[in-house]
């Protein structure tokens, strides 16, 4: 499906949500590329940009929930040496700042952090809040930079 067809079918807001949700689980789809293209070809007003950002952030939260939920149900992985090492630097007082940094900057990779968040049993509401907030900041910066470049 082309971006034009997607926007004609779902509209700007539905398209932002759908691409964001898809890009959460399918790495070849990129919400960042979609948002940059949207900002260049159809520059949004401030109010419209805020709704686009909210839809994209919500789409990312919805897309990551299956990964988070599946990792909460997995216990045998937490016994592996690699999982223990990954979880070691993610636990403690740095848990939430590392997750937030991952959602905004992509380092450490957000897909790994969504999995680790489930393994660490971060409360669902807190996970959704951190992911939604961090992704909204990321997308706001992306759109602002694109529109002012």
Secondary structure, DSSP 8 states (H G I E B T S, - for coil): --HHHHHHHHHHHHHHHHHHHHHHH-TTS-HHHHHHHHHHHS---HHHHHHHHHHHHHHHHHHHHHHHHHHHH--GGGGSHHHHHHHHHHSGGGHHHHHHHHHHH--S-HHHHHHHHHHTT--HHHHHHHHHHHHHHHHHHHHHHHHT-
